[in-house]
Structures are given as structure tokens and as C-alpha cells.
Amino acid sequence: MDWHALTLSCALPVLLACGGHGPEPLPTVEIPSESPPPEQPPSALTWVTVPPSEPRLQYTGRVDVSAASAVFSYSGVSLKVRFRGDALELLLNEQGPDDRTTTNYYQVTLDEQAPVKLAVRASQTVYEIGRNLPLGEHTVELIKLTESDVGRSELRGLRIHGELLDPPARPSSRIEFIGDSITCGYGNEVSIPASGNPGTGFHSVNQNITRAYGALTARTLGAEAVMVCNSGRGIFRNNSGETANTVPHIYNRVLPNQDTPHWDFTRAPPDHVVLNLGTNDFYPGTPSAPLFQAAYEDFVTRLRSQYPQARIICAVGPMLSDEYPAGQFHWSTLQSWVSSLVKGFNDRGDARVHYLAFTPQSAPYGEDWHPSAATHEAMATRLTEFIRSLK
């Protein structure tokens, strides 16, 4: 079912939007337990405020956590909460502009029910994620669907009608995806045929990181996905032609548009790193080969120093072509440069650096000729098979 985005602010059953413009209420489910604890009647429950620094809140991705707030902006940042009770509220300060192209959206999943999309507003600070739930244990997952340029968010805590429990166990493996708009899932919620015009411009409602190739791959492999991606950025230069604020320049930041705080790379290092950059470097035309190759090699060397045991997959994305612009051969050029760089690492004794080229895309397209959900699924299948072959 293709649900509209919804804003949660009224005391109705599970994830029902106000005003009658949202989806029908989701069915509630009983969570079985081999030895269920004695349940308190609803009248015996109390509202408990959970601060964002509470250790039992399970964050994934780059988050700046303090006693007062948890600030984040990257797409794919997630929060898992497990509690016993019958209601949960999210306390969130949204800092995005909040219009059709720049509203932040989240995916909310309650227990085993189908996920719904939540639009967050600067004018609203309390979101009733669950109301009148069956009394018992529940798990809620919140995933930021939209990227950093849409705006950052500030979690101020949670309110639980009941008690907070330990979070579910994390997956045993982790994949970090470093990339640009392709990795972010730019415009992947629309499907534009070859006869249509994909030049629509960006609309945040059509961006969904959970349907992008990285999240799909991690889900199939049972791995945790960490996204470090931002539209328009390259490895040597951005699509604007500037060589400042490329991915290597912002990579150490928790928030890509803010110089501090810096990320602690000793925290939860990944087993695999998928580096999918280079498309934006070619947008203004073919870049200088020595400058591009030096920037790429330096960044992979840096990744290796930070993650000594990880497999690093240097990928070439599906958006470049040898047919357009005429006579430029961007696709073949980028493949040649990246594959030769990977061979250089291998020849110097690092066998855990790998090369992968995705198949060039075809219609249907997402917004602005970006990969559609169908293309992302094909990319995920290719990447999943490749990672499995490395074991």
C-alpha cells in the first residue's frame, strides 16, 4: 500500500494520522513470550521520560549524543526502542525548513507491523508514535529517510507509558556505505518511464533510504547499515566544480554541514565499506586524471588506516554513460581509473580492497535521472552476491 506521509499528533490508536488524511489504523499484534511477566493494569502505569543519553536507546549511524539531545542529519540514522507498556511519545525538535521539497521524513515500524512514513514539522515537538497499544512488550524503530541537506533533527527524549527495556540485539556484522545522492536514494520513490521527463527537481517526500541499494543489501545479509552520504559531493570535486567540502573533507564529521563534533572511528568499525563516489566529479566534465586518482587513493588509504580489517569495495555507480555527453566516455574512464587504483592496492599487498562496477541504469528513472527503486533493487542484488563471494 502506498501510504501518504503523516504527522502524528492526536491520541488515536496506533499510527493513525489526524484529520483523516493518513492510512487506516494498522492492526495490533500480540508479542508472544515464553514467560510473560505479570502485567499491570493500565491505571497502574506511569509516564516515564527517557533522556536521549539513556544507554538502552539503540542508535545506529552518526549521532551526537549528550544529556540534553541527540542530534543527527544523515539519512539512515536509526533509533530502536523496546519497552513494556501501552504508549510511546517521541520528543523531537525539527530544524528543517518544512516545505514540499525539504520536509524530513522518517519510517516508523511498530513491532512486526508494516512501516509507515512520518513527516516531522518545526511547529511540532511531540509525536504520539503508539497509543492504546496492547499492554505488553513493544519494539519501535525510527529511521531517517531523508538526507542531511533536508535538515538536521534533535531528539530530546521519549515518553513511555510503562517502562523502558533493554534493546534488541544488534546484527553481528556492519556495512558502511559512503556515497552521494545515489547512496542516499535521491528520488527513488517515483518511477518515470523513458517517455517521461525525469527532470523534476528534488522532493524529499520521494527519497527513501530504506529502498536504496545499501539498506536493501544490508537487510538481505542481516547486517547493520551505516550511511555516510550526501547529494552533489564527489571525491575530488563536487558537482558544482568546487574542490572544498568533498566527501573526504567532511568524512570525519558527525554532521556533514558542521565542522564539529568529529566522529569516533573506534566505535563499532564496519566489516565492509562500500565506497560509491565519482559520479559528481564528472558532472562538470572529465576531471584531471592525476588529481582525481590522487584524491581517491588518499581516501582509500585513510579508510584502511581507520578500518584495518574491513573489506573496502570501490564501486562505480550506474548513472554515468559512454553515450552522454557525446564523446566523453565518462563510464569507461571512471571504471578504468578506479579499477587501476584497486589493482595498485592489491599489488602492494592489500587484498582486501575490491572493485565493483554496477550496470548502467535504464528506465524507469527516479527524480533527475537518478536510479529508481527498481534499479536500486538490481544494484542490491549485484552487491549482495559480490559480498557473499568475498567470504
KEKE-3310 file (N, C-alpha, C; in steps of 0.2 Angstrom, whole numbers, plus 5000, padded with zeros to 4 digits):
npx = (5004:5003:5006:5001:5012:5012:5008:5010:5000:4989:4978:4975:4972:4985:4997:4989:4984:4980:4965:4960:4968:4977:4984:4974:4971:4984:4984:4984:4996:4999:5013:5022:5028:5038:5039:5029:5030:5020:5007:5003:4988:4982:4979:4989:5001:5014:5019:5035:5049:5062:5079:5089:5102:5101:5107:5100:5094:5095:5105:5109:5121:5128:5128:5126:5127:5121:5117:5106:5101:5100:5108:5107:5109:5111:5105:5097:5101:5096:5085:5081:5069:5064:5051:5040:5023:5009:5010:5019:5029:5037:5049:5054:5064:5063:5073:5073:5068:5054:5045:5038:5048:5058:5054:5058:5057:5052:5054:5043:5042:5032:5033:5029:5022:5018:5028:5026:5026:5032:5030:5039:5038:5043:5035:5030:5033:5030:5027:5015:5019:5014:4998:4986:4990:4991:4993:5009:5025:5034:5042:5050:5055:5064:5068:5078:5073:5077:5090:5105:5105:5092:5089:5093:5090:5084:5083:5075:5071:5061:5044:5037:5023:5024:5038:5055:5065:5079:5087:5084:5095:5110:5114:5126:5136:5142:5140:5147:5141:5147:5144:5136:5121:5116:5118:5111:5098:5091:5076:5070:5058:5049:5044:5049:5045:5054:5048:5045:5048:5062:5067:5063:5067:5072:5062:5059:5050:5050:5061:5069:5078:5078:5074:5085:5100:5110:5104:5095:5104:5111:5100:5097:5108:5108:5114:5120:5117:5126:5126:5135:5132:5129:5121:5127:5141:5158:5173:5185:5181:5165:5148:5147:5159:5167:5181:5182:5174:5171:5168:5179:5183:5173:5171:5175:5166:5152:5140:5138:5137:5143:5157:5162:5154:5168:5168:5170:5180:5184:5172:5162:5167:5166:5163:5163:5166:5158:5162:5156:5158:5162:5153:5149:5160:5162:5153:5154:5162:5176:5187:5203:5215:5226:5224:5211:5214:5224:5216:5207:5215:5221:5210:5206:5217:5216:5204:5208:5218:5209:5200:5207:5204:5193:5184:5186:5176:5177:5167:5159:5146:5129:5125:5133:5138:5143:5138:5132:5138:5140:5154:5162:5164:5163:5159:5167:5179:5179:5178:5190:5200:5196:5197:5211:5217:5212:5219:5232:5232:5230:5242:5251:5250:5238:5225:5212:5205:5193:5186:5171:5159:5143:5129:5125:5111:5094:5078:5064:5066:5071:5069:5076:5084:5090:5093:5079:5068:5067:5080:5088:5085:5091:5104:5107:5105:5116:5127:5125:5127:5141:5147:5145:5152:5165:5168)
npy = (4994:5011:5023:5039:5052:5056:5065:5064:5067:5066:5058:5044:5027:5016:5024:5032:5045:5062:5071:5063:5061:5051:5034:5019:5013:5003:4985:4978:4969:4954:4951:4937:4928:4917:4917:4927:4942:4947:4957:4974:4983:4996:5007:5007:5010:5022:5038:5039:5049:5047:5051:5057:5052:5040:5024:5012:5016:5012:5018:5019:5024:5040:5050:5064:5063:5069:5074:5082:5081:5072:5074:5073:5071:5063:5053:5037:5036:5028:5023:5012:5006:4997:4993:4990:4992:5003:5014:5027:5041:5053:5065:5078:5090:5098:5104:5108:5116:5113:5112:5107:5102:5100:5094:5084:5066:5051:5034:5024:5009:4998:4985:4970:4976:4983:4996:5014:5031:5045:5062:5076:5091:5108:5115:5107:5097:5085:5069:5056:5041:5028:5023:5018:5004:4986:4980:4976:4970:4980:4985:4998:5006:5019:5027:5039:5045:5054:5065:5074:5088:5091:5094:5095:5085:5085:5075:5075:5066:5053:5048:5036:5026:5016:5005:5007:4995:4983:4985:4977:4964:4968:4967:4955:4959:4973:4986:5000:5013:5024:5038:5047:5056:5045:5034:5039:5038:5047:5053:5040:5035:5038:5033:5035:5033:5029:5038:5049:5064:5065:5076:5083:5090:5090:5082:5080:5070:5060:5053:5039:5031:5017:5010:5011:5005:5001:5000:4989:4979:4977:4973:4960:4953:4952:4962:4977:4993:5008:5024:5036:5048:5061:5072:5078:5078:5074:5065:5071:5083:5092:5092:5105:5109:5114:5111:5110:5104:5091:5073:5067:5078:5081:5069:5065:5071:5072:5078:5083:5096:5104:5108:5103:5091:5079:5062:5047:5035:5023:5017:5004:4998:4995:4979:4979:4991:5001:5010:5022:5033:5047:5050:5063:5070:5070:5077:5091:5089:5079:5076:5081:5068:5064:5072:5067:5054:5054:5060:5050:5038:5043:5044:5030:5025:5031:5026:5013:5014:5018:5008:4994:4980:4979:4975:4984:4990:4997:5005:5008:5018:5018:5029:5036:5037:5031:5036:5049:5064:5066:5059:5059:5048:5045:5034:5023:5029:5032:5019:5013:5021:5019:5005:5002:5009:5001:4989:4993:4994:4981:4975:4980:4973:4973:4964:4966:4976:4980:4979:4985:4986:4993:4989:5000:5011:5010:5015:5012:5029:5038:5053:5067:5059:5050:5033:5023:5014:5001:5000:5001:4990:4980:4984:4981:4967:4963:4968:4961:4948:4950:4953:4941:4933:4936:4930)
npz = (5000:4996:5006:5011:5017:5035:5049:5066:5079:5087:5100:5095:5090:5085:5076:5068:5057:5061:5056:5046:5034:5033:5033:5035:5052:5058:5061:5077:5086:5096:5106:5108:5122:5131:5145:5151:5160:5175:5171:5173:5177:5165:5173:5183:5177:5174:5167:5160:5157:5146:5144:5130:5131:5137:5140:5135:5124:5107:5095:5078:5066:5063:5076:5087:5104:5119:5136:5135:5122:5106:5091:5074:5056:5044:5032:5035:5048:5063:5077:5089:5100:5115:5125:5139:5140:5136:5127:5118:5116:5105:5107:5098:5090:5076:5063:5050:5035:5031:5020:5004:4997:5006:5018:5032:5033:5041:5044:5053:5062:5071:5082:5073:5063:5047:5040:5042:5035:5042:5043:5049:5058:5061:5069:5078:5092:5099:5096:5094:5094:5097:5104:5115:5114:5114:5130:5135:5129:5117:5102:5094:5079:5072:5057:5049:5034:5024:5018:5024:5019:5019:5032:5049:5064:5081:5094:5109:5118:5125:5129:5139:5142:5154:5155:5151:5142:5139:5124:5107:5102:5092:5075:5069:5060:5051:5039:5031:5021:5009:5000:4987:4980:4975:4984:4994:4990:4982:4975:4973:4975:4965:4949:4933:4916:4901:4891:4898:4908:4918:4924:4937:4948:4965:4978:4994:4999:4990:4993:4999:5010:5014:5004:4995:4988:4997:5010:5007:5003:5015:5023:5017:5020:5033:5040:5049:5044:5040:5035:5026:5017:5004:4994:4978:4981:4978:4976:4972:4967:4969:4962:4958:4954:4964:4974:4988:5003:4999:4999:5006:5013:5023:5029:5042:5051:5062:5058:5042:5037:5047:5056:5068:5080:5079:5072:5081:5076:5081:5086:5085:5072:5054:5045:5032:5019:5008:4995:4985:4974:4963:4952:4953:4952:4938:4933:4930:4918:4912:4925:4930:4928:4936:4948:4952:4954:4964:4974:4976:4979:4991:5000:5001:5007:5019:5024:5025:5036:5046:5047:5049:5047:5038:5023:5009:4997:4981:4972:4956:4951:4944:4935:4926:4909:4893:4882:4884:4890:4873:4866:4877:4886:4900:4908:4905:4907:4921:4926:4922:4929:4943:4944:4941:4952:4962:4959:4961:4975:4978:4972:4980:4991:4999:4999:5002:4997:4985:4968:4960:4948:4945:4934:4921:4922:4916:4910:4921:4928:4943:4952:4943:4934:4942:4950:4950:4962:4957:4950:4961:4968:4959:4959:4973:4973:4965:4973:4985:4980:4977:4989:4996:4989:4993:5005)
capx = (5000:5007:5003:5004:5016:5008:5011:5007:4999:4982:4978:4971:4976:4992:5000:4983:4985:4974:4961:4958:4972:4983:4982:4969:4975:4987:4982:4989:4998:5002:5020:5022:5033:5038:5037:5027:5029:5013:5005:5000:4983:4984:4979:4995:5006:5015:5023:5042:5053:5068:5083:5092:5108:5100:5111:5096:5091:5099:5106:5114:5123:5132:5123:5130:5123:5123:5112:5100:5099:5104:5107:5109:5106:5112:5099:5098:5101:5090:5084:5077:5067:5060:5048:5034:5018:5004:5010:5026:5029:5044:5051:5059:5064:5064:5076:5072:5063:5047:5041:5037:5055:5063:5052:5061:5053:5055:5050:5041:5040:5030:5033:5030:5018:5020:5031:5023:5030:5031:5033:5041:5037:5046:5030:5028:5038:5028:5024:5012:5020:5009:4993:4981:4993:4990:4998:5015:5032:5034:5048:5049:5061:5063:5074:5078:5073:5079:5097:5107:5103:5085:5089:5095:5085:5086:5079:5075:5070:5055:5040:5034:5018:5026:5045:5060:5068:5085:5086:5086:5102:5112:5117:5133:5140:5140:5142:5147:5141:5150:5142:5132:5114:5114:5118:5105:5091:5088:5071:5069:5051:5045:5046:5047:5047:5058:5045:5043:5054:5064:5070:5058:5070:5072:5057:5061:5045:5052:5068:5068:5085:5077:5073:5091:5104:5114:5099:5092:5109:5112:5094:5097:5114:5107:5120:5118:5119:5128:5126:5138:5131:5127:5120:5131:5148:5162:5179:5190:5177:5158:5145:5147:5165:5172:5185:5181:5168:5170:5167:5185:5184:5168:5170:5176:5161:5146:5135:5142:5137:5145:5164:5162:5159:5171:5166:5175:5181:5185:5166:5158:5170:5162:5166:5164:5165:5156:5163:5152:5159:5165:5149:5148:5167:5162:5147:5156:5166:5181:5191:5210:5216:5231:5221:5206:5217:5227:5211:5204:5220:5222:5204:5206:5222:5214:5199:5212:5221:5204:5197:5212:5202:5187:5185:5184:5173:5177:5161:5157:5139:5125:5122:5137:5136:5148:5134:5130:5138:5143:5162:5166:5166:5164:5158:5173:5185:5179:5180:5197:5203:5195:5200:5218:5218:5211:5224:5238:5232:5232:5249:5256:5249:5231:5220:5205:5202:5190:5182:5164:5155:5136:5127:5122:5104:5090:5072:5062:5071:5069:5069:5083:5088:5093:5090:5073:5068:5069:5087:5091:5085:5096:5111:5107:5106:5123:5131:5124:5131:5148:5150:5145:5158:5171:5169)
capy = (5000:5017:5027:5046:5054:5058:5069:5061:5072:5065:5052:5039:5021:5015:5027:5035:5052:5067:5074:5058:5061:5046:5027:5016:5011:4997:4980:4977:4962:4952:4949:4931:4927:4911:4918:4934:4945:4949:4963:4979:4986:5002:5013:5007:5013:5029:5041:5040:5052:5044:5056:5054:5049:5033:5018:5007:5018:5010:5022:5017:5029:5046:5054:5067:5062:5072:5073:5085:5080:5068:5077:5069:5073:5059:5048:5030:5036:5025:5023:5007:5007:4992:4995:4987:4997:5004:5021:5030:5048:5055:5072:5079:5097:5098:5110:5109:5122:5111:5113:5101:5099:5100:5091:5077:5060:5045:5027:5021:5002:4996:4978:4967:4979:4987:5003:5020:5036:5051:5069:5080:5098:5113:5118:5101:5094:5079:5064:5050:5035:5022:5025:5012:4998:4980:4980:4971:4972:4983:4987:5004:5008:5025:5028:5045:5043:5060:5066:5080:5094:5092:5097:5090:5084:5085:5071:5077:5061:5049:5047:5030:5025:5010:5005:5005:4988:4983:4985:4970:4963:4971:4962:4953:4962:4980:4989:5007:5015:5030:5040:5053:5055:5038:5030:5042:5036:5053:5052:5033:5034:5038:5028:5039:5029:5033:5043:5054:5069:5064:5082:5085:5093:5086:5082:5075:5065:5055:5050:5034:5027:5010:5007:5012:4998:5000:4997:4983:4974:4975:4969:4954:4950:4953:4967:4984:4998:5015:5028:5042:5050:5067:5073:5083:5078:5069:5063:5076:5089:5091:5093:5112:5111:5116:5105:5110:5101:5085:5068:5066:5084:5081:5062:5065:5075:5068:5082:5085:5103:5107:5106:5099:5087:5074:5055:5042:5029:5017:5015:5000:4998:4990:4974:4980:4998:5002:5017:5023:5040:5048:5052:5070:5073:5070:5081:5097:5087:5074:5079:5079:5061:5064:5075:5063:5047:5055:5061:5043:5034:5045:5042:5023:5024:5034:5021:5007:5016:5018:5001:4989:4973:4979:4974:4990:4989:5003:5004:5013:5019:5016:5034:5038:5033:5032:5039:5055:5068:5063:5059:5060:5041:5045:5027:5019:5032:5031:5012:5012:5024:5015:4998:5003:5011:4995:4984:4996:4992:4973:4974:4982:4968:4974:4960:4967:4981:4976:4983:4983:4991:4992:4990:5007:5011:5012:5017:5019:5033:5042:5061:5070:5054:5045:5027:5021:5008:4995:5000:5000:4983:4977:4985:4977:4960:4963:4970:4956:4942:4951:4952:4934:4929:4938:4926)
capz = (5000:4995:5011:5012:5023:5040:5055:5072:5085:5091:5104:5092:5090:5083:5070:5064:5057:5062:5050:5041:5028:5034:5032:5040:5058:5057:5065:5083:5087:5102:5106:5112:5127:5134:5152:5152:5167:5177:5168:5177:5173:5163:5178:5187:5173:5174:5161:5161:5152:5144:5141:5124:5133:5140:5136:5132:5117:5102:5089:5073:5062:5066:5081:5093:5110:5125:5141:5133:5115:5101:5085:5068:5050:5039:5030:5038:5056:5066:5084:5091:5107:5117:5131:5141:5142:5131:5124:5117:5113:5103:5108:5093:5088:5069:5061:5043:5033:5032:5014:5000:4995:5012:5024:5034:5034:5045:5044:5059:5062:5077:5082:5066:5058:5041:5042:5039:5034:5047:5042:5055:5057:5065:5073:5082:5096:5102:5091:5098:5090:5099:5109:5116:5112:5119:5136:5135:5126:5111:5099:5089:5076:5069:5053:5045:5026:5020:5019:5028:5016:5020:5038:5055:5069:5088:5098:5115:5123:5124:5135:5139:5147:5156:5157:5146:5142:5135:5116:5104:5100:5086:5070:5071:5056:5049:5032:5030:5014:5008:4993:4985:4980:4973:4990:4998:4987:4979:4971:4971:4977:4959:4943:4927:4910:4896:4888:4903:4909:4925:4927:4941:4954:4971:4983:5000:5000:4986:4995:5005:5011:5016:4997:4992:4987:5003:5015:5004:5004:5022:5026:5015:5023:5040:5043:5051:5038:5042:5029:5026:5010:5004:4987:4975:4983:4975:4980:4971:4967:4969:4955:4957:4952:4969:4977:4995:5006:4996:5005:5011:5018:5028:5032:5049:5054:5063:5054:5036:5036:5053:5057:5074:5083:5075:5073:5084:5071:5085:5088:5080:5065:5050:5042:5025:5017:5001:4993:4978:4973:4957:4948:4953:4949:4931:4931:4926:4913:4914:4929:4929:4930:4942:4954:4954:4956:4970:4980:4978:4983:4998:5004:5002:5011:5025:5026:5028:5042:5051:5047:5047:5045:5034:5016:5006:4990:4977:4967:4951:4951:4937:4932:4921:4902:4887:4876:4885:4884:4867:4865:4884:4888:4907:4911:4904:4911:4929:4928:4921:4935:4949:4944:4941:4959:4966:4957:4964:4982:4978:4970:4986:4997:5002:4995:5005:4993:4979:4963:4958:4943:4944:4927:4919:4923:4911:4913:4923:4932:4949:4950:4940:4931:4947:4950:4953:4966:4953:4949:4967:4969:4955:4962:4979:4971:4962:4978:4989:4978:4977:4996:4998:4986:4996:5011)
cpx = (5004:5004:5006:5008:5011:5012:5007:5006:4993:4982:4973:4975:4982:4993:4994:4984:4979:4971:4959:4961:4977:4980:4977:4974:4978:4984:4987:4991:5000:5009:5021:5028:5033:5036:5035:5027:5022:5012:5001:4994:4985:4984:4985:5001:5007:5019:5030:5045:5060:5073:5087:5099:5107:5103:5106:5093:5097:5100:5110:5115:5127:5127:5127:5125:5125:5117:5106:5097:5103:5103:5110:5106:5107:5106:5102:5100:5095:5090:5079:5076:5063:5057:5042:5029:5013:5004:5017:5025:5036:5044:5056:5058:5067:5067:5077:5067:5056:5043:5041:5043:5059:5060:5056:5056:5056:5051:5049:5039:5038:5029:5034:5025:5021:5022:5026:5028:5028:5034:5034:5041:5041:5041:5027:5033:5036:5024:5021:5013:5016:5005:4988:4984:4991:4995:5003:5021:5031:5041:5046:5055:5060:5069:5073:5078:5077:5086:5098:5105:5096:5084:5091:5090:5088:5082:5080:5073:5063:5051:5036:5029:5019:5034:5049:5063:5075:5083:5087:5093:5104:5114:5124:5138:5138:5144:5142:5146:5142:5148:5139:5125:5112:5113:5112:5098:5087:5082:5069:5062:5046:5048:5044:5049:5051:5055:5043:5049:5056:5067:5065:5061:5069:5065:5058:5056:5046:5058:5067:5074:5084:5075:5079:5095:5107:5109:5097:5098:5110:5106:5095:5103:5113:5112:5117:5121:5121:5129:5130:5138:5128:5126:5125:5138:5151:5168:5185:5187:5169:5155:5145:5154:5170:5175:5185:5175:5166:5169:5173:5185:5179:5167:5171:5171:5155:5140:5139:5142:5140:5152:5165:5155:5162:5169:5172:5175:5182:5178:5163:5161:5166:5166:5167:5162:5164:5157:5161:5153:5162:5160:5149:5155:5167:5157:5149:5161:5172:5186:5199:5212:5221:5228:5215:5209:5220:5222:5208:5208:5221:5216:5204:5211:5220:5209:5203:5215:5215:5201:5202:5210:5196:5189:5182:5182:5173:5172:5161:5149:5136:5123:5126:5136:5142:5144:5132:5135:5142:5151:5165:5168:5167:5163:5164:5179:5185:5181:5187:5202:5203:5198:5207:5220:5218:5217:5231:5238:5233:5239:5254:5254:5242:5226:5213:5202:5199:5187:5176:5161:5148:5135:5124:5115:5101:5083:5068:5067:5067:5069:5076:5087:5092:5090:5084:5073:5070:5076:5091:5091:5090:5103:5112:5108:5113:5128:5131:5128:5139:5151:5150:5150:5165:5173:5173)
cpy = (5006:5022:5034:5047:5057:5061:5066:5066:5071:5059:5047:5033:5021:5019:5029:5042:5056:5069:5070:5058:5055:5039:5025:5014:5004:4992:4979:4970:4960:4949:4943:4931:4921:4911:4925:4936:4947:4956:4968:4981:4993:5008:5013:5009:5020:5032:5042:5044:5049:5049:5053:5051:5042:5028:5013:5010:5016:5014:5018:5023:5035:5050:5057:5067:5065:5071:5076:5083:5074:5071:5073:5072:5068:5054:5041:5030:5033:5024:5017:5007:5000:4994:4990:4992:4997:5010:5023:5036:5050:5062:5074:5087:5096:5104:5111:5114:5120:5114:5107:5098:5098:5097:5085:5072:5055:5039:5025:5014:5000:4989:4975:4970:4982:4994:5008:5026:5042:5057:5073:5087:5102:5115:5113:5098:5087:5075:5058:5044:5029:5025:5019:5006:4992:4981:4974:4974:4974:4985:4993:5005:5014:5026:5034:5043:5048:5062:5073:5086:5096:5096:5092:5090:5083:5081:5073:5072:5057:5049:5041:5029:5017:5010:5004:4999:4989:4982:4978:4970:4966:4965:4961:4956:4969:4982:4996:5008:5022:5032:5046:5052:5048:5034:5033:5040:5042:5051:5045:5031:5035:5034:5032:5035:5033:5038:5049:5059:5068:5071:5086:5090:5088:5087:5077:5069:5059:5051:5045:5029:5019:5007:5008:5005:4996:4996:4990:4977:4972:4971:4962:4950:4950:4957:4973:4988:5005:5019:5035:5045:5057:5069:5078:5082:5073:5068:5068:5083:5087:5093:5101:5114:5113:5110:5105:5107:5095:5080:5067:5072:5084:5074:5061:5068:5070:5072:5085:5092:5107:5104:5101:5097:5082:5067:5051:5036:5023:5014:5011:5000:4993:4984:4975:4988:4998:5009:5018:5031:5041:5051:5060:5073:5074:5075:5088:5095:5082:5078:5077:5072:5061:5066:5070:5057:5048:5056:5054:5039:5036:5043:5035:5022:5026:5029:5015:5008:5016:5012:4996:4982:4973:4978:4981:4989:4996:5002:5010:5013:5018:5022:5037:5034:5035:5036:5047:5058:5065:5064:5059:5053:5041:5038:5023:5022:5031:5023:5010:5015:5020:5008:4998:5004:5005:4990:4987:4994:4984:4972:4975:4978:4968:4970:4961:4973:4978:4981:4980:4988:4989:4993:4997:5006:5012:5013:5011:5022:5036:5049:5063:5064:5049:5038:5026:5015:5002:4994:4998:4993:4978:4978:4981:4970:4959:4964:4964:4950:4944:4950:4945:4931:4931:4933:4920)
cpz = (5000:5000:5010:5018:5029:5046:5061:5078:5089:5094:5101:5092:5086:5076:5065:5064:5058:5056:5045:5034:5028:5032:5037:5046:5056:5062:5071:5083:5094:5102:5111:5117:5130:5142:5153:5159:5169:5174:5173:5173:5171:5168:5182:5183:5174:5168:5164:5156:5152:5141:5135:5125:5136:5137:5133:5126:5112:5096:5084:5068:5066:5070:5086:5099:5116:5130:5139:5126:5111:5094:5080:5062:5044:5038:5033:5045:5059:5074:5085:5099:5109:5124:5133:5143:5136:5127:5124:5114:5111:5104:5103:5091:5081:5067:5054:5041:5032:5026:5010:4998:5000:5018:5026:5035:5037:5043:5051:5059:5070:5077:5075:5061:5052:5043:5039:5039:5039:5044:5048:5054:5063:5070:5078:5086:5099:5097:5095:5093:5091:5105:5109:5114:5117:5124:5135:5132:5119:5109:5094:5086:5072:5064:5049:5037:5022:5022:5022:5025:5017:5027:5044:5060:5076:5092:5105:5120:5121:5130:5134:5144:5149:5158:5151:5147:5138:5128:5113:5103:5093:5081:5071:5066:5054:5043:5032:5023:5013:5001:4993:4985:4978:4979:4995:4996:4985:4974:4969:4973:4971:4954:4937:4921:4906:4892:4892:4904:4916:4928:4931:4947:4960:4976:4988:5001:4996:4987:5000:5005:5012:5009:4993:4992:4993:5009:5013:5005:5011:5025:5023:5018:5030:5044:5045:5046:5042:5036:5030:5019:5010:4996:4984:4976:4979:4979:4978:4970:4967:4962:4953:4954:4958:4972:4985:4997:5002:5001:5009:5015:5024:5031:5039:5054:5056:5059:5048:5035:5042:5055:5063:5076:5077:5077:5076:5080:5075:5087:5083:5073:5061:5047:5035:5024:5010:4999:4986:4977:4966:4952:4947:4951:4942:4928:4927:4920:4916:4919:4927:4932:4936:4948:4956:4957:4963:4976:4981:4982:4990:5002:5005:5007:5018:5028:5029:5034:5048:5052:5045:5044:5040:5027:5013:4998:4986:4971:4962:4950:4944:4933:4926:4914:4897:4881:4878:4891:4879:4867:4871:4887:4896:4910:4911:4907:4918:4930:4927:4927:4941:4949:4944:4948:4963:4965:4960:4972:4983:4977:4976:4992:5000:4998:4997:5002:4986:4974:4961:4954:4943:4936:4926:4919:4916:4914:4916:4928:4938:4947:4948:4937:4936:4947:4953:4958:4963:4952:4955:4969:4965:4957:4969:4978:4969:4968:4983:4987:4978:4984:4998:4995:4989:5003:5010)
residu = (MET:ASP:TRP:HIS:ALA:LEU:THR:LEU:SER:CYS:ALA:LEU:PRO:VAL:LEU:LEU:ALA:CYS:GLY:GLY:HIS:GLY:PRO:GLU:PRO:LEU:PRO:THR:VAL:GLU:ILE:PRO:SER:GLU:SER:PRO:PRO:PRO:GLU:GLN:PRO:PRO:SER:ALA:LEU:THR:TRP:VAL:THR:VAL:PRO:PRO:SER:GLU:PRO:ARG:LEU:GLN:TYR:THR:GLY:ARG:VAL:ASP:VAL:SER:ALA:ALA:SER:ALA:VAL:PHE:SER:TYR:SER:GLY:VAL:SER:LEU:LYS:VAL:ARG:PHE:ARG:GLY:ASP:ALA:LEU:GLU:LEU:LEU:LEU:ASN:GLU:GLN:GLY:PRO:ASP:ASP:ARG:THR:THR:THR:ASN:TYR:TYR:GLN:VAL:THR:LEU:ASP:GLU:GLN:ALA:PRO:VAL:LYS:LEU:ALA:VAL:ARG:ALA:SER:GLN:THR:VAL:TYR:GLU:ILE:GLY:ARG:ASN:LEU:PRO:LEU:GLY:GLU:HIS:THR:VAL:GLU:LEU:ILE:LYS:LEU:THR:GLU:SER:ASP:VAL:GLY:ARG:SER:GLU:LEU:ARG:GLY:LEU:ARG:ILE:HIS:GLY:GLU:LEU:LEU:ASP:PRO:PRO:ALA:ARG:PRO:SER:SER:ARG:ILE:GLU:PHE:ILE:GLY:ASP:SER:ILE:THR:CYS:GLY:TYR:GLY:ASN:GLU:VAL:SER:ILE:PRO:ALA:SER:GLY:ASN:PRO:GLY:THR:GLY:PHE:HIS:SER:VAL:ASN:GLN:ASN:ILE:THR:ARG:ALA:TYR:GLY:ALA:LEU:THR:ALA:ARG:THR:LEU:GLY:ALA:GLU:ALA:VAL:MET:VAL:CYS:ASN:SER:GLY:ARG:GLY:ILE:PHE:ARG:ASN:ASN:SER:GLY:GLU:THR:ALA:ASN:THR:VAL:PRO:HIS:ILE:TYR:ASN:ARG:VAL:LEU:PRO:ASN:GLN:ASP:THR:PRO:HIS:TRP:ASP:PHE:THR:ARG:ALA:PRO:PRO:ASP:HIS:VAL:VAL:LEU:ASN:LEU:GLY:THR:ASN:ASP:PHE:TYR:PRO:GLY:THR:PRO:SER:ALA:PRO:LEU:PHE:GLN:ALA:ALA:TYR:GLU:ASP:PHE:VAL:THR:ARG:LEU:ARG:SER:GLN:TYR:PRO:GLN:ALA:ARG:ILE:ILE:CYS:ALA:VAL:GLY:PRO:MET:LEU:SER:ASP:GLU:TYR:PRO:ALA:GLY:GLN:PHE:HIS:TRP:SER:THR:LEU:GLN:SER:TRP:VAL:SER:SER:LEU:VAL:LYS:GLY:PHE:ASN:ASP:ARG:GLY:ASP:ALA:ARG:VAL:HIS:TYR:LEU:ALA:PHE:THR:PRO:GLN:SER:ALA:PRO:TYR:GLY:GLU:ASP:TRP:HIS:PRO:SER:ALA:ALA:THR:HIS:GLU:ALA:MET:ALA:THR:ARG:LEU:THR:GLU:PHE:ILE:ARG:SER:LEU:LYS)
# end
